[in-house]
């Protein structure tokens, strides 16, 4: 019937070479994880760009090209990874799910529960108790 149209690549993604985007993305991950900066709720893409001496738009583009998501989703993914480990660890058994969310870097209980539910379709408590439906 109708010829399929290719989706045009957004302009901001076309302004950076793939090899440069890969390099930036690797540096972003290294920097965020080596110093656990994702646990700081006030650590923004702009601060990261300043630390890496890269334009913030390049960071956004590199993350989008590598993951298909934005910087906030990348950071929340790292936070959720840590939160999941802590929720299941006996070392953190005395802490509430809310305390773990804040320790993982979420700015509020609501932000933690919302991000957690979006990814796992259950509450942090249900996950901790092994009742998740993954």
Helices and strands as residue ranges (DSSP letters): H 11-14, H 18-34, G 37-39, H 45-52, H 56-67, H 71-88, G 90-92, H 97-104, H 109-120, H 124-128
